[in-house]
Amino acid sequence: MDREYIDQFTQQILIDTGLNELPEDFRNDYLKQLSYELQRRLGILAVNSLDEESYVDFRKLIRQNPSRDLFSVAGFFKKRIPHFHELMIKGLLEFKAEISEEARELRSIKREVPVEAL
């Protein structure tokens, strides 16, 4: 899973939730935040799935690779976590569900606010 896939996934979330109708500058900032948060959460899921020996090796990899090159890290996880693909799919779906729920709440609040208050 690379950054391009994550960016496409977050863009699709905006379309699916109707948040793509946000003003362009806000939408672009929100997309960056979504991508960052999704990468962070997927990383946490993966790290939490490592056994003790793999975790030690992961820390060595990070120290040797300060740029935290996504391909090196993802390759490491794929080798060390037998169910890596399924874990990432689960993380993606949970993230999408959470953002979809937040979007529903935002839309309901928007409907409740009288136009005069805007």
N, CA, C and O atoms as a GROMACS GRO file, in nm:
protein
  472
    1MET      N    1   0.085  -0.117   0.000
    1MET     CA    2   0.000   0.000   0.000
    1MET      C    3   0.090   0.123   0.000
    1MET      O    4   0.175   0.139   0.088
    2ASP      N    5   0.071   0.208  -0.097
    2ASP     CA    6   0.157   0.326  -0.107
    2ASP      C    7   0.077   0.453  -0.083
    2ASP      O    8  -0.045   0.451  -0.066
    3ARG      N    9   0.149   0.564  -0.084
    3ARG     CA   10   0.084   0.693  -0.056
    3ARG      C   11  -0.022   0.727  -0.162
    3ARG      O   12  -0.126   0.785  -0.130
    4GLU      N   13   0.006   0.690  -0.286
    4GLU     CA   14  -0.091   0.720  -0.392
    4GLU      C   15  -0.223   0.647  -0.365
    4GLU      O   16  -0.331   0.705  -0.382
    5TYR      N   17  -0.215   0.521  -0.323
    5TYR     CA   18  -0.336   0.445  -0.291
    5TYR      C   19  -0.410   0.511  -0.175
    5TYR      O   20  -0.532   0.526  -0.178
    6ILE      N   21  -0.336   0.549  -0.073
    6ILE     CA   22  -0.398   0.613   0.043
    6ILE      C   23  -0.464   0.745   0.003
    6ILE      O   24  -0.575   0.775   0.049
    7ASP      N   25  -0.397   0.823  -0.082
    7ASP     CA   26  -0.457   0.948  -0.128
    7ASP      C   27  -0.585   0.923  -0.208
    7ASP      O   28  -0.684   0.994  -0.190
    8GLN      N   29  -0.584   0.822  -0.294
    8GLN     CA   30  -0.704   0.789  -0.371
    8GLN      C   31  -0.815   0.739  -0.279
    8GLN      O   32  -0.932   0.772  -0.299
    9PHE      N   33  -0.778   0.661  -0.178
    9PHE     CA   34  -0.876   0.608  -0.084
    9PHE      C   35  -0.942   0.723  -0.007
    9PHE      O   36  -1.064   0.724   0.010
   10THR      N   37  -0.863   0.818   0.040
   10THR     CA   38  -0.921   0.930   0.116
   10THR      C   39  -1.005   1.020   0.026
   10THR      O   40  -1.106   1.074   0.070
   11GLN      N   41  -0.964   1.036  -0.100
   11GLN     CA   42  -1.046   1.114  -0.193
   11GLN      C   43  -1.180   1.046  -0.215
   11GLN      O   44  -1.284   1.112  -0.224
   12GLN      N   45  -1.179   0.914  -0.225
   12GLN     CA   46  -1.303   0.840  -0.244
   12GLN      C   47  -1.393   0.852  -0.120
   12GLN      O   48  -1.515   0.857  -0.132
   13ILE      N   49  -1.333   0.856  -0.003
   13ILE     CA   50  -1.412   0.876   0.119
   13ILE      C   51  -1.486   1.009   0.111
   13ILE      O   52  -1.605   1.016   0.144
   14LEU      N   53  -1.418   1.114   0.067
   14LEU     CA   54  -1.484   1.245   0.055
   14LEU      C   55  -1.600   1.239  -0.042
   14LEU      O   56  -1.706   1.297  -0.017
   15ILE      N   57  -1.582   1.170  -0.152
   15ILE     CA   58  -1.690   1.157  -0.251
   15ILE      C   59  -1.806   1.079  -0.191
   15ILE      O   60  -1.922   1.120  -0.202
   16ASP      N   61  -1.775   0.966  -0.129
   16ASP     CA   62  -1.880   0.879  -0.073
   16ASP      C   63  -1.958   0.946   0.039
   16ASP      O   64  -2.077   0.919   0.057
   17THR      N   65  -1.894   1.033   0.113
   17THR     CA   66  -1.959   1.098   0.226
   17THR      C   67  -2.022   1.233   0.191
   17THR      O   68  -2.091   1.293   0.273
   18GLY      N   69  -1.996   1.280   0.069
   18GLY     CA   70  -2.048   1.410   0.030
   18GLY      C   71  -1.961   1.526   0.077
   18GLY      O   72  -1.996   1.642   0.056
   19LEU      N   73  -1.849   1.496   0.140
   19LEU     CA   74  -1.760   1.602   0.189
   19LEU      C   75  -1.677   1.663   0.077
   19LEU      O   76  -1.606   1.760   0.100
   20ASN      N   77  -1.685   1.607  -0.043
   20ASN     CA   78  -1.614   1.665  -0.156
   20ASN      C   79  -1.673   1.799  -0.198
   20ASN      O   80  -1.616   1.870  -0.281
   21GLU      N   81  -1.788   1.833  -0.141
   21GLU     CA   82  -1.852   1.961  -0.172
   21GLU      C   83  -1.800   2.074  -0.083
   21GLU      O   84  -1.845   2.188  -0.095
   22LEU      N   85  -1.706   2.044   0.004
   22LEU     CA   86  -1.646   2.147   0.088
   22LEU      C   87  -1.569   2.245   0.001
   22LEU      O   88  -1.529   2.210  -0.110
   23PRO      N   89  -1.547   2.367   0.050
   23PRO     CA   90  -1.465   2.462  -0.027
   23PRO      C   91  -1.328   2.400  -0.057
   23PRO      O   92  -1.272   2.327   0.024
   24GLU      N   93  -1.275   2.430  -0.175
   24GLU     CA   94  -1.154   2.363  -0.224
   24GLU      C   95  -1.036   2.372  -0.129
   24GLU      O   96  -0.968   2.272  -0.106
   25ASP      N   97  -1.008   2.489  -0.074
   25ASP     CA   98  -0.892   2.502   0.014
   25ASP      C   99  -0.909   2.419   0.141
   25ASP      O  100  -0.815   2.355   0.187
   26PHE      N  101  -1.030   2.418   0.197
   26PHE     CA  102  -1.058   2.338   0.315
   26PHE      C  103  -1.050   2.190   0.281
   26PHE      O  104  -0.994   2.110   0.357
   27ARG      N  105  -1.107   2.153   0.166
   27ARG     CA  106  -1.108   2.014   0.122
   27ARG      C  107  -0.965   1.962   0.104
   27ARG      O  108  -0.935   1.850   0.145
   28ASN      N  109  -0.878   2.042   0.043
   28ASN     CA  110  -0.739   2.000   0.021
   28ASN      C  111  -0.667   1.980   0.154
   28ASN      O  112  -0.593   1.882   0.170
   29ASP      N  113  -0.688   2.071   0.249
   29ASP     CA  114  -0.626   2.055   0.381
   29ASP      C  115  -0.682   1.932   0.452
   29ASP      O  116  -0.608   1.858   0.517
   30TYR      N  117  -0.811   1.911   0.440
   30TYR     CA  118  -0.876   1.796   0.504
   30TYR      C  119  -0.824   1.665   0.444
   30TYR      O  120  -0.802   1.568   0.517
   31LEU      N  121  -0.805   1.661   0.313
   31LEU     CA  122  -0.751   1.542   0.248
   31LEU      C  123  -0.612   1.510   0.301
   31LEU      O  124  -0.580   1.394   0.326
   32LYS      N  125  -0.528   1.612   0.317
   32LYS     CA  126  -0.394   1.590   0.371
   32LYS      C  127  -0.402   1.534   0.512
   32LYS      O  128  -0.328   1.442   0.548
   33GLN      N  129  -0.492   1.588   0.593
   33GLN     CA  130  -0.508   1.539   0.730
   33GLN      C  131  -0.559   1.396   0.732
   33GLN      O  132  -0.512   1.314   0.811
   34LEU      N  133  -0.654   1.366   0.645
   34LEU     CA  134  -0.707   1.229   0.637
   34LEU      C  135  -0.597   1.131   0.597
   34LEU      O  136  -0.585   1.024   0.657
   35SER      N  137  -0.519   1.166   0.497
   35SER     CA  138  -0.411   1.078   0.451
   35SER      C  139  -0.310   1.054   0.562
   35SER      O  140  -0.267   0.941   0.586
   36TYR      N  141  -0.272   1.162   0.629
   36TYR     CA  142  -0.176   1.148   0.739
   36TYR      C  143  -0.232   1.058   0.849
   36TYR      O  144  -0.164   0.968   0.898
   37GLU      N  145  -0.356   1.084   0.888
   37GLU     CA  146  -0.418   1.007   0.996
   37GLU      C  147  -0.434   0.860   0.958
   37GLU      O  148  -0.413   0.771   1.040
   38LEU      N  149  -0.470   0.834   0.834
   38LEU     CA  150  -0.485   0.696   0.790
   38LEU      C  151  -0.350   0.624   0.792
   38LEU      O  152  -0.342   0.510   0.838
   39GLN      N  153  -0.246   0.688   0.743
   39GLN     CA  154  -0.113   0.626   0.746
   39GLN      C  155  -0.070   0.600   0.890
   39GLN      O  156  -0.013   0.495   0.920
   40ARG      N  157  -0.096   0.693   0.978
   40ARG     CA  158  -0.059   0.678   1.119
   40ARG      C  159  -0.132   0.558   1.180
   40ARG      O  160  -0.070   0.476   1.249
   41ARG      N  161  -0.261   0.549   1.156
   41ARG     CA  162  -0.340   0.440   1.214
   41ARG      C  163  -0.300   0.304   1.159
   41ARG      O  164  -0.291   0.206   1.234
   42LEU      N  165  -0.275   0.298   1.029
   42LEU     CA  166  -0.232   0.171   0.971
   42LEU      C  167  -0.096   0.130   1.028
   42LEU      O  168  -0.072   0.012   1.052
   43GLY      N  169  -0.009   0.227   1.047
   43GLY     CA  170   0.121   0.198   1.108
   43GLY      C  171   0.106   0.144   1.249
   43GLY      O  172   0.174   0.048   1.286
   44ILE      N  173   0.019   0.205   1.326
   44ILE     CA  174  -0.004   0.159   1.464
   44ILE      C  175  -0.060   0.016   1.464
   44ILE      O  176  -0.016  -0.068   1.542
   45LEU      N  177  -0.156  -0.010   1.376
   45LEU     CA  178  -0.211  -0.146   1.365
   45LEU      C  179  -0.100  -0.246   1.335
   45LEU      O  180  -0.094  -0.353   1.396
   46ALA      N  181  -0.015  -0.211   1.241
   46ALA     CA  182   0.093  -0.303   1.202
   46ALA      C  183   0.192  -0.324   1.317
   46ALA      O  184   0.227  -0.437   1.349
   47VAL      N  185   0.236  -0.215   1.378
   47VAL     CA  186   0.334  -0.227   1.488
   47VAL      C  187   0.276  -0.309   1.602
   47VAL      O  188   0.345  -0.392   1.660
   48ASN      N  189   0.150  -0.287   1.633
   48ASN     CA  190   0.087  -0.362   1.742
   48ASN      C  191   0.072  -0.511   1.709
   48ASN      O  192   0.048  -0.592   1.799
   49SER      N  193   0.085  -0.548   1.583
   49SER     CA  194   0.072  -0.688   1.542
   49SER      C  195   0.206  -0.761   1.539
   49SER      O  196   0.210  -0.882   1.515
   50LEU      N  197   0.316  -0.690   1.562
   50LEU     CA  198   0.448  -0.752   1.559
   50LEU      C  199   0.474  -0.831   1.686
   50LEU      O  200   0.430  -0.793   1.795
   51ASP      N  201   0.544  -0.942   1.672
   51ASP     CA  202   0.590  -1.013   1.791
   51ASP      C  203   0.712  -0.938   1.847
   51ASP      O  204   0.761  -0.843   1.785
   52GLU      N  205   0.758  -0.980   1.961
   52GLU     CA  206   0.864  -0.906   2.030
   52GLU      C  207   0.992  -0.897   1.945
   52GLU      O  208   1.053  -0.790   1.936
   53GLU      N  209   1.031  -1.007   1.885
   53GLU     CA  210   1.154  -1.006   1.803
   53GLU      C  211   1.139  -0.914   1.682
   53GLU      O  212   1.230  -0.839   1.648
   54SER      N  213   1.025  -0.920   1.618
   54SER     CA  214   1.000  -0.835   1.501
   54SER      C  215   0.995  -0.688   1.541
   54SER      O  216   1.038  -0.602   1.466
   55TYR      N  217   0.942  -0.661   1.659
   55TYR     CA  218   0.936  -0.522   1.706
   55TYR      C  219   1.078  -0.467   1.724
   55TYR      O  220   1.106  -0.353   1.687
   56VAL      N  221   1.168  -0.547   1.781
   56VAL     CA  222   1.307  -0.505   1.798
   56VAL      C  223   1.369  -0.477   1.662
   56VAL      O  224   1.439  -0.377   1.644
   57ASP      N  225   1.345  -0.565   1.566
   57ASP     CA  226   1.398  -0.548   1.431
   57ASP      C  227   1.337  -0.424   1.364
   57ASP      O  228   1.405  -0.353   1.289
   58PHE      N  229   1.210  -0.399   1.390
   58PHE     CA  230   1.144  -0.281   1.335
   58PHE      C  231   1.210  -0.154   1.387
   58PHE      O  232   1.235  -0.060   1.310
   59ARG      N  233   1.238  -0.149   1.515
   59ARG     CA  234   1.304  -0.031   1.572
   59ARG      C  235   1.440  -0.009   1.508
   59ARG      O  236   1.480   0.105   1.485
   60LYS      N  237   1.513  -0.117   1.480
   60LYS     CA  238   1.642  -0.106   1.412
   60LYS      C  239   1.623  -0.048   1.271
   60LYS      O  240   1.698   0.040   1.228
   61LEU      N  241   1.522  -0.098   1.201
   61LEU     CA  242   1.493  -0.048   1.066
   61LEU      C  243   1.465   0.102   1.068
   61LEU      O  244   1.516   0.176   0.984
   62ILE      N  245   1.386   0.146   1.164
   62ILE     CA  246   1.351   0.287   1.172
   62ILE      C  247   1.474   0.372   1.203
   62ILE      O  248   1.491   0.480   1.147
   63ARG      N  249   1.560   0.323   1.291
   63ARG     CA  250   1.683   0.397   1.322
   63ARG      C  251   1.774   0.406   1.200
   63ARG      O  252   1.840   0.509   1.179
   64GLN      N  253   1.778   0.302   1.120
   64GLN     CA  254   1.864   0.299   1.001
   64GLN      C  255   1.800   0.372   0.883
   64GLN      O  256   1.868   0.402   0.784
   65ASN      N  257   1.672   0.399   0.892
   65ASN     CA  258   1.598   0.459   0.782
   65ASN      C  259   1.519   0.579   0.836
   65ASN      O  260   1.397   0.574   0.846
   66PRO      N  261   1.590   0.688   0.871
   66PRO     CA  262   1.522   0.801   0.936
   66PRO      C  263   1.413   0.864   0.850
   66PRO      O  264   1.322   0.928   0.904
   67SER      N  265   1.419   0.848   0.718
   67SER     CA  266   1.313   0.906   0.635
   67SER      C  267   1.186   0.823   0.643
   67SER      O  268   1.080   0.865   0.595
   68ARG      N  269   1.196   0.706   0.705
   68ARG     CA  270   1.084   0.614   0.720
   68ARG      C  271   1.016   0.587   0.585
   68ARG      O  272   0.894   0.594   0.571
   69ASP      N  273   1.101   0.555   0.487
   69ASP     CA  274   1.055   0.524   0.353
   69ASP      C  275   0.941   0.423   0.361
   69ASP      O  276   0.957   0.313   0.414
   70LEU      N  277   0.828   0.461   0.308
   70LEU     CA  278   0.706   0.381   0.319
   70LEU      C  279   0.723   0.242   0.257
   70LEU      O  280   0.670   0.145   0.310
   71PHE      N  281   0.797   0.232   0.147
   71PHE     CA  282   0.814   0.102   0.082
   71PHE      C  283   0.897   0.008   0.169
   71PHE      O  284   0.865  -0.111   0.177
   72SER      N  285   1.002   0.058   0.233
   72SER     CA  286   1.084  -0.026   0.320
   72SER      C  287   1.003  -0.074   0.440
   72SER      O  288   1.008  -0.192   0.477
   73VAL      N  289   0.928   0.017   0.499
   73VAL     CA  290   0.849  -0.017   0.617
   73VAL      C  291   0.738  -0.115   0.580
   73VAL      O  292   0.716  -0.213   0.650
   74ALA      N  293   0.668  -0.088   0.470
   74ALA     CA  294   0.560  -0.178   0.428
   74ALA      C  295   0.615  -0.316   0.393
   74ALA      O  296   0.553  -0.417   0.425
   75GLY      N  297   0.730  -0.320   0.328
   75GLY     CA  298   0.792  -0.449   0.296
   75GLY      C  299   0.826  -0.527   0.422
   75GLY      O  300   0.807  -0.649   0.428
   76PHE      N  301   0.877  -0.457   0.522
   76PHE     CA  302   0.908  -0.521   0.650
   76PHE      C  303   0.782  -0.581   0.711
   76PHE      O  304   0.781  -0.697   0.752
   77PHE      N  305   0.676  -0.502   0.716
   77PHE     CA  306   0.550  -0.550   0.775
   77PHE      C  307   0.496  -0.671   0.698
   77PHE      O  308   0.449  -0.767   0.759
   78LYS      N  309   0.503  -0.666   0.566
   78LYS     CA  310   0.451  -0.777   0.485
   78LYS      C  311   0.524  -0.906   0.517
   78LYS      O  312   0.464  -1.014   0.518
   79LYS      N  313   0.654  -0.896   0.542
   79LYS     CA  314   0.734  -1.016   0.572
   79LYS      C  315   0.708  -1.067   0.713
   79LYS      O  316   0.714  -1.188   0.738
   80ARG      N  317   0.680  -0.976   0.806
   80ARG     CA  318   0.673  -1.014   0.947
   80ARG      C  319   0.532  -1.040   1.000
   80ARG      O  320   0.515  -1.102   1.105
   81ILE      N  321   0.431  -0.993   0.928
   81ILE     CA  322   0.292  -1.010   0.975
   81ILE      C  323   0.219  -1.098   0.875
   81ILE      O  324   0.189  -1.054   0.764
   82PRO      N  325   0.190  -1.222   0.913
   82PRO     CA  326   0.129  -1.317   0.818
   82PRO      C  327  -0.004  -1.267   0.761
   82PRO      O  328  -0.034  -1.296   0.645
   83HIS      N  329  -0.081  -1.196   0.835
   83HIS     CA  330  -0.213  -1.150   0.792
   83HIS      C  331  -0.211  -0.999   0.762
   83HIS      O  332  -0.311  -0.930   0.783
   84PHE      N  333  -0.098  -0.950   0.714
   84PHE     CA  334  -0.081  -0.806   0.692
   84PHE      C  335  -0.188  -0.748   0.600
   84PHE      O  336  -0.248  -0.645   0.632
   85HIS      N  337  -0.213  -0.813   0.488
   85HIS     CA  338  -0.310  -0.761   0.392
   85HIS      C  339  -0.449  -0.748   0.455
   85HIS      O  340  -0.515  -0.645   0.442
   86GLU      N  341  -0.492  -0.851   0.524
   86GLU     CA  342  -0.623  -0.848   0.589
   86GLU      C  343  -0.629  -0.742   0.698
   86GLU      O  344  -0.731  -0.676   0.716
   87LEU      N  345  -0.518  -0.725   0.770
   87LEU     CA  346  -0.510  -0.623   0.875
   87LEU      C  347  -0.527  -0.483   0.816
   87LEU      O  348  -0.596  -0.399   0.873
   88MET      N  349  -0.462  -0.459   0.703
   88MET     CA  350  -0.471  -0.327   0.639
   88MET      C  351  -0.612  -0.302   0.586
   88MET      O  352  -0.663  -0.190   0.597
   89ILE      N  353  -0.675  -0.404   0.530
   89ILE     CA  354  -0.812  -0.388   0.482
   89ILE      C  355  -0.904  -0.355   0.598
   89ILE      O  356  -0.989  -0.266   0.588
   90LYS      N  357  -0.888  -0.425   0.709
   90LYS     CA  358  -0.968  -0.397   0.827
   90LYS      C  359  -0.947  -0.252   0.873
   90LYS      O  360  -1.044  -0.183   0.906
   91GLY      N  361  -0.823  -0.208   0.876
   91GLY     CA  362  -0.793  -0.071   0.917
   91GLY      C  363  -0.855   0.031   0.823
   91GLY      O  364  -0.908   0.132   0.868
   92LEU      N  365  -0.848   0.006   0.692
   92LEU     CA  366  -0.908   0.096   0.594
   92LEU      C  367  -1.059   0.107   0.613
   92LEU      O  368  -1.115   0.216   0.612
   93LEU      N  369  -1.123  -0.008   0.630
   93LEU     CA  370  -1.269  -0.008   0.644
   93LEU      C  371  -1.314   0.058   0.774
   93LEU      O  372  -1.414   0.130   0.775
   94GLU      N  373  -1.241   0.035   0.882
   94GLU     CA  374  -1.275   0.101   1.009
   94GLU      C  375  -1.258   0.252   0.998
   94GLU      O  376  -1.340   0.328   1.049
   95PHE      N  377  -1.152   0.295   0.932
   95PHE     CA  378  -1.128   0.438   0.914
   95PHE      C  379  -1.240   0.500   0.831
   95PHE      O  380  -1.293   0.606   0.866
   96LYS      N  381  -1.276   0.434   0.721
   96LYS     CA  382  -1.383   0.486   0.636
   96LYS      C  383  -1.515   0.494   0.712
   96LYS      O  384  -1.589   0.591   0.698
   97ALA      N  385  -1.544   0.392   0.792
   97ALA     CA  386  -1.668   0.393   0.870
   97ALA      C  387  -1.669   0.509   0.970
   97ALA      O  388  -1.771   0.574   0.988
   98GLU      N  389  -1.556   0.533   1.033
   98GLU     CA  390  -1.547   0.642   1.130
   98GLU      C  391  -1.568   0.778   1.062
   98GLU      O  392  -1.642   0.862   1.112
   99ILE      N  393  -1.502   0.799   0.950
   99ILE     CA  394  -1.516   0.926   0.878
   99ILE      C  395  -1.658   0.941   0.825
   99ILE      O  396  -1.713   1.051   0.827
  100SER      N  397  -1.718   0.833   0.779
  100SER     CA  398  -1.856   0.838   0.730
  100SER      C  399  -1.952   0.878   0.841
  100SER      O  400  -2.044   0.956   0.819
  101GLU      N  401  -1.930   0.824   0.961
  101GLU     CA  402  -2.014   0.859   1.075
  101GLU      C  403  -1.997   1.007   1.111
  101GLU      O  404  -2.095   1.077   1.138
  102GLU      N  405  -1.874   1.052   1.112
  102GLU     CA  406  -1.849   1.194   1.142
  102GLU      C  407  -1.915   1.284   1.038
  102GLU      O  408  -1.969   1.389   1.073
  103ALA      N  409  -1.911   1.244   0.912
  103ALA     CA  410  -1.974   1.322   0.805
  103ALA      C  411  -2.125   1.327   0.824
  103ALA      O  412  -2.186   1.432   0.804
  104ARG      N  413  -2.185   1.213   0.863
  104ARG     CA  414  -2.330   1.212   0.889
  104ARG      C  415  -2.365   1.309   1.002
  104ARG      O  416  -2.464   1.382   0.994
  105GLU      N  417  -2.283   1.307   1.107
  105GLU     CA  418  -2.307   1.398   1.219
  105GLU      C  419  -2.294   1.544   1.176
  105GLU      O  420  -2.375   1.628   1.216
  106LEU      N  421  -2.194   1.574   1.094
  106LEU     CA  422  -2.176   1.711   1.045
  106LEU      C  423  -2.295   1.756   0.961
  106LEU      O  424  -2.343   1.868   0.975
  107ARG      N  425  -2.342   1.667   0.873
  107ARG     CA  426  -2.456   1.702   0.789
  107ARG      C  427  -2.581   1.724   0.873
  107ARG      O  428  -2.661   1.812   0.842
  108SER      N  429  -2.600   1.646   0.978
  108SER     CA  430  -2.719   1.663   1.062
  108SER      C  431  -2.711   1.792   1.141
  108SER      O  432  -2.812   1.859   1.161
  109ILE      N  433  -2.593   1.829   1.186
  109ILE     CA  434  -2.576   1.957   1.256
  109ILE      C  435  -2.603   2.072   1.160
  109ILE      O  436  -2.668   2.170   1.197
  110LYS      N  437  -2.553   2.060   1.038
  110LYS     CA  438  -2.573   2.166   0.939
  110LYS      C  439  -2.722   2.187   0.913
  110LYS      O  440  -2.766   2.301   0.897
  111ARG      N  441  -2.800   2.079   0.910
  111ARG     CA  442  -2.945   2.092   0.887
  111ARG      C  443  -3.016   2.156   1.006
  111ARG      O  444  -3.118   2.222   0.989
  112GLU      N  445  -2.961   2.136   1.126
  112GLU     CA  446  -3.024   2.187   1.247
  112GLU      C  447  -2.997   2.337   1.268
  112GLU      O  448  -3.073   2.405   1.337
  113VAL      N  449  -2.888   2.388   1.210
  113VAL     CA  450  -2.852   2.528   1.231
  113VAL      C  451  -2.937   2.614   1.138
  113VAL      O  452  -2.936   2.594   1.017
  114PRO      N  453  -3.011   2.709   1.193
  114PRO     CA  454  -3.092   2.796   1.109
  114PRO      C  455  -3.004   2.878   1.013
  114PRO      O  456  -2.893   2.918   1.048
  115VAL      N  457  -3.055   2.902   0.895
  115VAL     CA  458  -2.980   2.975   0.793
  115VAL      C  459  -2.940   3.113   0.848
  115VAL      O  460  -2.832   3.162   0.815
  116GLU      N  461  -3.025   3.175   0.928
  116GLU     CA  462  -2.995   3.309   0.981
  116GLU      C  463  -2.871   3.308   1.069
  116GLU      O  464  -2.802   3.409   1.080
  117ALA      N  465  -2.840   3.194   1.130
  117ALA     CA  466  -2.724   3.186   1.221
  117ALA      C  467  -2.594   3.178   1.143
  117ALA      O  468  -2.487   3.202   1.199
  118LEU      N  469  -2.601   3.146   1.014
  118LEU     CA  470  -2.480   3.134   0.934
  118LEU      C  471  -2.435   3.264   0.884
  118LEU      O  472  -2.334   3.272   0.815
   0.00000   0.00000   0.00000
